[in-house]
Amino acid sequence: MNTPFVLHTRVVTGTGGGPEKTILNSPRYLRKYGIDCACLFMRPPGDPGFATLEKKAAASGAEIIGIDDRGPTDWRVVRDCLRICRDRNVTIWHAHDYKSNALGLLISRFHRMHLVTTAHGWVRFTTRTPLYYKIDRFCMKWYEKVICVSQDLYDRSVECGVPKNRVHQIDNAIVLDDYSVAPPTLADKARFGFDSQRILLGAVGRLSEEKGFHHLINAASRLINEGQPIGLIIAGEGHLREQLQQQINELELQDHVRLVGFLSDPRKLYRAIDLFVLSSLREGLPNVVLEAMASNRAVIATKCNGIPGLVKNGQNGFVIPVDDEEALYQAVRKCLLTDELRSQMANAGRNTVEDRFCFDGRMKKIVGVYRQLSESLASRIPETPCASLCASDDARNHSLRDVSAETACAIPVLR
């Protein structure tokens, strides 16, 4: 009997975001269950950001396939996807956005395969978003399994008509071994132009409206004017970069707040900071919060969608209302009071990720969903990873991690 083959599919522009991390980490874990896998990304022709995704794929031991996508009317995307499905004898089409959902429905008419989709949530509201939601709602009703990364997405899927027996909530997760829990060093902070006397705040995300970075900059300004010895690092690119830099300049924060652009390895930021802040207005279950907690950093996050299921206010971090600049300021101010408080929150956060959000556990649940698709797959996919496959793959991944970490540490990021 043929080895099951999973094709993860998604539309991507530039270097991608949180979902891409999950997608690219999946193949090495699926191999432990005897499942072949590749990651198919539809991208604009000549997009320079795709080279970064290819490097991330190589570091994760994932096969990546790129298809040029010239827009909604580009029929060649359908042709190319169908060819790949036939050439690789794809067993499971695992979609990750509205367009790959629609393509899966179409291509499955010409190539027999199971349809699975993951709902990650929309990160940016545009004039086209309502149309995308309608396409998603329509497509998901026809998918055999719908995986949701947060409770709110689960509820929406059921509300739009997907039968409950097809919907599964499986939270995002991360590879714990990839994250150091060591406290920040002078070299870590100096990489971003700060000295050891600063308490560093960090944030990561697309520079767009829904991330609420303007609130974070204003809160930092108030604290700095009070004499608090802080610095703020914001990593990411987006259409609001000039606007946010203008805000920094007008508040005369050039020596205190840095927009450092896209970081191919955000672990450099986690290593440097003392406190991670998520100021978003909309999110699913953001990987960046999981990564900061795994790095043993204290976390403040807004109460949006999947956050309350991850961060418990006053226990393993602080949760504040969405779009509330005063609450954000007060939470950061409280975290600046003592090193002991930040350390307590950081340790509790790391324990939370270890207990509930490790990638091994997530992939075991994903494999369980795949096994439910048919009796044939249940007989071909083991319930637990194969010991021999785990040993060989873990050795390979350890080597890849070492190379990736050495490369990341060697590259300066001061701008």
C-alpha positions in Angstrom: 0.0 0.0 0.0 1.3 3.5 -0.9 2.7 5.8 1.8 0.2 8.5 2.7 1.2 11.9 1.2 0.1 15.2 2.7 0.3 18.4 0.7 0.1 21.6 2.8 -1.1 24.5 0.7 -1.3 28.2 1.2 -1.1 31.6 -0.6 1.9 33.6 0.7 3.4 37.0 0.0 6.8 38.0 1.2 8.2 36.0 4.0 4.9 34.8 5.4 3.9 34.8 9.1 2.8 32.6 11.9 1.0 29.9 9.8 4.1 29.4 7.7 6.1 28.4 10.9 3.5 25.7 11.6 3.4 24.5 8.1 7.2 24.2 7.7 7.6 22.4 11.0 5.0 19.8 10.2 6.9 17.5 7.7 9.6 16.5 10.1 7.0 15.3 12.6 4.8 13.6 10.1 7.8 11.6 8.9 7.8 10.0 12.3 4.4 8.5 11.5 5.5 7.3 8.1 3.7 10.1 6.3 5.4 11.9 3.4 4.7 15.6 3.1 5.5 18.7 1.1 4.6 22.4 1.5 3.1 24.1 -1.5 3.0 27.9 -1.6 1.4 30.1 -4.2 3.3 33.3 -4.4 3.5 36.4 -6.7 6.1 35.8 -9.6 9.5 37.0 -8.6 8.6 37.7 -5.0 12.0 38.1 -3.2 10.6 37.1 0.2 10.1 33.5 -1.0 13.9 32.9 -0.8 13.6 33.4 3.0 10.9 30.8 3.2 13.1 28.4 1.2 15.9 28.9 3.8 13.4 28.3 6.6 12.2 25.2 4.9 15.8 23.9 4.5 16.4 24.6 8.2 13.3 22.6 9.2 14.0 19.8 6.8 10.8 20.5 4.8 10.3 20.2 1.1 8.9 23.4 -0.3 7.3 23.9 -3.7 6.6 27.4 -5.1 3.9 28.1 -7.8 3.6 31.5 -9.5 0.2 33.0 -8.8 -0.8 36.0 -10.9 -4.2 36.6 -9.3 -7.7 35.2 -9.1 -8.0 34.6 -12.9 -4.7 32.8 -13.3 -5.9 29.3 -14.4 -2.3 28.1 -14.6 -2.4 27.8 -10.8 -5.1 25.1 -11.1 -3.1 23.3 -13.7 0.1 23.3 -11.7 -1.6 22.2 -8.5 -3.3 19.3 -10.3 0.0 18.2 -11.9 1.7 18.2 -8.5 -1.2 16.2 -6.9 -1.0 13.6 -9.6 2.8 13.4 -9.7 3.1 13.0 -6.0 0.0 10.9 -5.6 -1.3 13.3 -2.9 -3.5 11.5 -0.4 -4.5 14.5 1.8 -4.8 18.1 0.6 -4.3 20.2 3.7 -5.4 23.8 3.0 -4.5 26.9 5.1 -6.5 29.8 3.6 -9.5 30.7 1.5 -7.9 30.2 -1.9 -6.2 26.9 -1.1 -9.6 25.8 0.2 -11.3 26.6 -3.1 -8.5 25.1 -5.1 -8.8 21.9 -3.1 -12.5 21.5 -3.9 -11.8 22.1 -7.6 -8.8 19.8 -7.9 -10.4 17.0 -6.0 -12.8 16.6 -8.9 -9.9 15.5 -11.1 -7.6 13.8 -8.5 -9.2 11.8 -5.7 -7.9 12.9 -2.3 -9.1 13.8 1.2 -9.7 17.4 2.1 -8.5 19.0 5.4 -8.3 22.7 6.2 -6.9 24.7 9.1 -8.6 28.0 10.1 -5.9 30.4 11.3 -8.0 33.6 11.3 -7.6 36.8 9.4 -4.8 39.1 10.5 -5.7 42.2 8.5 -9.1 43.6 7.6 -9.3 44.9 4.1 -12.2 45.7 1.6 -11.8 42.1 0.3 -12.0 40.4 3.6 -15.8 39.9 3.6 -15.5 38.1 0.3 -12.7 35.9 1.6 -14.9 35.0 4.6 -17.7 34.0 2.3 -15.4 31.8 0.3 -14.0 30.2 3.4 -17.5 29.6 4.9 -18.7 28.0 1.7 -15.6 25.8 1.2 -15.3 24.6 4.8 -18.8 23.1 4.6 -17.5 20.6 2.0 -14.2 19.7 3.7 -14.0 16.4 5.6 -12.1 18.0 8.5 -11.7 21.5 9.7 -9.0 22.3 12.2 -9.3 25.5 14.3 -6.4 27.1 16.2 -8.6 28.8 18.8 -12.0 28.5 20.4 -13.5 31.5 18.6 -12.6 30.0 15.2 -14.2 26.7 16.3 -17.4 28.5 17.2 -17.5 30.4 13.9 -17.0 27.2 11.9 -19.9 25.5 13.6 -22.0 28.7 13.2 -21.4 28.8 9.4 -22.7 25.2 9.1 -19.8 22.9 9.4 -21.0 19.7 11.3 -19.5 19.5 14.8 -18.1 16.0 14.0 -15.9 17.5 11.3 -14.5 20.4 13.4 -11.5 20.0 15.7 -9.8 22.6 17.9 -6.1 22.1 17.9 -4.1 25.0 19.2 -1.0 26.3 17.7 2.3 24.9 19.1 6.0 25.4 18.8 9.2 23.3 18.9 10.4 23.9 22.4 14.0 22.8 21.7 14.3 25.6 19.3 14.1 28.3 22.1 16.7 29.2 24.7 15.5 30.1 28.2 18.8 31.9 29.1 18.4 35.5 30.4 19.4 38.3 28.0 23.1 39.1 27.9 24.9 42.4 27.1 25.7 41.1 23.6 22.0 40.2 23.0 20.9 43.7 23.9 23.8 45.4 22.1 22.8 43.6 18.9 19.8 46.0 18.8 21.8 49.1 20.0 20.9 49.0 23.7 23.0 48.7 26.8 22.5 46.3 29.8 20.9 49.1 31.9 17.7 49.1 29.8 14.7 46.9 30.4 13.8 45.9 26.9 10.3 45.5 25.6 9.8 43.5 22.4 7.0 43.1 19.8 6.9 41.2 16.6 4.3 41.4 13.8 3.2 43.0 10.5 3.3 46.8 10.7 -0.4 47.2 10.0 -3.5 48.5 11.8 -4.6 45.4 13.6 -1.3 45.0 15.5 -1.9 48.2 17.6 1.7 49.2 17.6 0.7 52.9 17.8 -0.7 52.2 21.3 2.5 50.4 22.3 4.6 53.3 21.2 2.4 55.8 23.1 2.6 53.7 26.2 6.4 53.5 26.0 6.6 57.3 25.5 4.7 57.9 28.8 6.9 55.5 30.7 10.1 57.0 29.2 8.9 60.5 30.2 8.4 59.2 33.7 12.1 58.2 33.8 11.6 54.5 33.3 14.9 52.9 31.9 13.2 51.1 29.0 13.8 50.5 25.3 11.3 49.1 22.8 12.1 46.9 19.8 9.5 46.3 17.2 10.3 43.7 14.5 8.4 43.4 11.2 7.6 45.1 8.0 4.4 46.6 6.6 2.6 49.5 5.0 2.6 51.5 8.3 6.3 51.6 8.7 6.7 55.3 7.7 3.7 56.3 9.8 5.0 54.5 12.9 8.5 56.0 12.4 7.0 59.4 12.1 5.2 58.8 15.4 8.5 57.8 17.0 10.2 61.0 15.6 7.4 63.3 16.8 7.6 61.8 20.3 11.4 62.2 20.2 11.9 58.5 20.9 14.6 57.7 18.4 17.1 56.7 21.1 14.5 54.5 22.8 12.3 52.8 20.2 13.6 50.9 17.2 11.8 49.5 14.2 14.2 46.8 13.2 12.4 45.5 10.2 11.8 41.8 9.3 13.8 39.3 11.3 14.3 36.0 9.6 14.9 34.5 13.0 12.9 36.3 15.8 14.7 34.3 18.4 17.3 37.1 18.3 14.7 39.4 19.6 13.4 37.1 22.3 17.0 36.6 23.6 17.4 40.3 24.0 14.2 41.4 25.6 12.9 41.3 29.2 9.2 41.6 28.4 7.1 40.7 25.3 4.1 42.8 24.5 1.2 41.9 22.1 -0.9 45.0 21.5 -3.1 43.5 18.7 -6.7 44.4 18.0 -7.3 41.1 16.2 -5.5 37.7 16.4 -6.1 34.0 16.3 -3.6 32.2 18.6 -0.4 34.0 17.7 2.8 32.0 17.5 4.8 35.0 18.7 3.3 34.8 22.2 4.0 31.1 22.4 7.6 31.7 21.2 8.1 34.5 23.8 6.7 32.3 26.6 8.9 29.4 25.4 11.9 31.7 25.6 11.1 32.3 29.3 10.1 35.9 28.8 7.2 37.7 30.7 4.2 38.4 28.4 1.5 41.1 28.2 -1.2 40.4 25.6 -4.5 41.9 24.6 -7.7 39.8 25.2 -8.4 38.8 21.6 -9.6 35.4 20.4 -7.2 32.6 21.4 -5.2 34.6 24.0 -7.4 33.9 27.1 -6.9 30.2 26.5 -3.1 30.7 26.6 -2.4 33.6 29.0 -4.1 33.6 32.4 -4.1 37.1 33.8 -1.8 37.4 36.8 -0.7 33.8 36.6 1.5 33.3 33.6 1.3 36.8 32.1 -1.0 39.8 31.9 -4.1 40.1 29.8 -5.6 43.5 29.0 -8.6 44.8 27.1 -8.3 45.2 23.3 -7.7 48.8 22.0 -7.1 50.1 25.6 -4.0 52.2 25.7 -4.3 53.1 29.3 -4.6 49.5 30.3 -1.5 48.7 28.2 0.5 51.4 29.9 -0.6 50.3 33.4 0.3 46.6 32.7 3.8 47.5 31.3 4.3 49.8 34.3 3.4 47.0 36.7 5.9 44.6 35.0 8.7 47.2 35.4 8.3 47.2 39.2 10.5 44.2 40.0 12.6 41.6 38.3 11.0 39.0 40.6 7.5 39.6 39.1 8.8 39.3 35.5 10.7 36.2 36.4 7.7 34.6 38.1 5.5 35.3 35.0 8.2 34.1 32.6 8.7 30.7 34.4 4.9 30.1 34.6 4.6 30.9 30.9 7.3 28.5 29.9 5.6 25.8 32.0 2.3 26.5 30.2 3.9 26.0 26.8 5.7 22.8 27.9 2.5 21.3 29.3 0.0 22.3 26.6 1.6 23.8 23.5 4.5 21.6 22.5 4.7 20.7 18.8 4.9 16.9 19.4 1.5 17.0 21.1 -0.1 19.1 18.4 1.1 16.8 15.6 -0.1 13.7 17.4 -3.6 15.3 17.4 -3.2 16.3 13.7 -2.3 12.7 12.9 -5.3 11.6 14.8 -7.5 13.7 12.5 -5.8 12.2 9.4 -6.5 8.7 10.7 -10.2 9.5 11.0 -10.5 10.3 7.3 -10.8 6.6 6.3 -10.3 3.0 7.4 -7.5 2.7 4.9 -5.6 5.7 6.4 -6.2 4.4 10.0 -4.6 1.1 9.0 -1.6 2.8 7.3 -0.9 5.5 9.8 0.2 4.4 13.3 -1.2 6.0 16.4 2.2 6.6 17.9 5.5 7.6 16.1 7.7 4.8 14.9 10.8 4.6 17.2 13.3 4.0 14.3 11.9 6.9 12.3 12.1 9.2 15.4 15.7 8.4 16.1 16.9 9.0 12.5 14.8 12.2 12.1 15.8 13.6 15.5 19.5 13.3 14.7 18.9 15.1 11.4 16.9 17.8 13.0 19.5 18.3 15.8 22.1 19.0 13.1 19.9 21.4 11.3 19.1 23.3 14.5 22.7 23.7 15.4 23.5 25.2 11.9 20.5 27.5 12.0 21.3 28.8 15.5 24.9 29.4 14.7 23.9 31.3 11.6 21.3 33.4 13.4 23.7 34.4 16.2 26.4 35.5 13.7 24.2 37.9 11.8 24.0 41.5 13.3 20.6 43.1 13.2 21.3 46.7 14.4 19.8 49.2 11.9 
